[in-house]
């Protein structure tokens, strides 16, 4: 294994999309940002230098950060932001992971332009568990606003209403027709990342099938599909056989959102798969993307994802559970006398009715140095009030409580979390991300989770292992993990708008007793608040 050094200079770059220019925050002037390459077991050192007028942090989304929470990146959770003019060296080792992940800013809405791919190759000499591709390509899906995204969210917070939706979707940073040249008769490995802020996306190529081989840097049993579904923060590796002789085929990224009330931009991003040798004037084969409420298409895709494990060789999924948690996730309304719209109230979001309030110093430091008064450890493991979570019309009060609460886990304890979407304002699919771990997705369903009947249907043999899971609209998802990584680990909706509104909490995992079971000491250059 090697040590890989990267320099990430955070700088402004004037960028034009949709005939309108703005100055965006980038790494090294690139949008999307540079790809970080490593091999499994490598140590990665990234020197992030903040040369803009915003506070910055970078998160290595999906990297487990075993004992190195200091390098995880979420602002005010594991570190204070890197202030303008300062720098911070992120230092972590990639343990037991290979595949595609992403890095992104983890403060305010900066990740709209501050993101890029992480490509982790297997250890030297270890092959992929699928046919070796002839070529590999990174495909980053995103969203673009003509306005400055910091203004978009700040105005929304002032008004108390929902922020403006993006103006267009993008593929590798571009909204319009990008032509990509492909050679006939080859196998391409596409490493596809959803870096959008607020939208799950379908991804489809006319006239071609994908073979899905990996999600969130975990291998899956290969399956063929004409259409991928990727939530923000998720990644999907798929093989693409260029089995046509020639021609031009549309590539589309389009919204999946089946909530009844959500306003959505349907500005599908398109690109073209162009066989080398095909004349530019040749007509392009079109494709129809799934409807934005194509729930069945979405479910079929999600249900096809299984890890490589089998009955003989079951996944490492915990078979017994020390902490059995039920988290309701959804929206709510809180009073806001200062809000300029919304009649004295504002939209919020919550987990078990707690709207998370960002502390002014990082939770991990407060935990490590035993600073009192920053957080409390009374995060409720179950809803305080049992109601018909998914009733329509909603039955529960929409009022939430505010707090900076964490849920404490003993080192190495086993955890089951059932995420239950609520209809409190409207049911909606939430892509929930857990830092510091991969989890096994053991079950999911529609309506209210019922432990008596649902638990017996769990897949404990070959559940997919990942770090971000889209909980179905008006339904639930159950996952399990072992709390074998000491630190403070953020759990939140990866729709940036819902994170901002408070759909977030953190687990605090205590140190273990063994020599390699405690958090390493903080680095000297760790930013201070
Ligand atoms: Cu990719 Cu906490 O996020």
Boltz pocket constraint, residues with backbone or C-beta under 6 A from the ligand:
constraints:
  - pocket:
      binder: B
      contacts: [[A, 59], [A, 61], [A, 74], [A, 104], [A, 106], [A, 233], [A, 433], [A, 435], [A, 490], [A, 492], [A, 494]]
      max_distance: 6.0
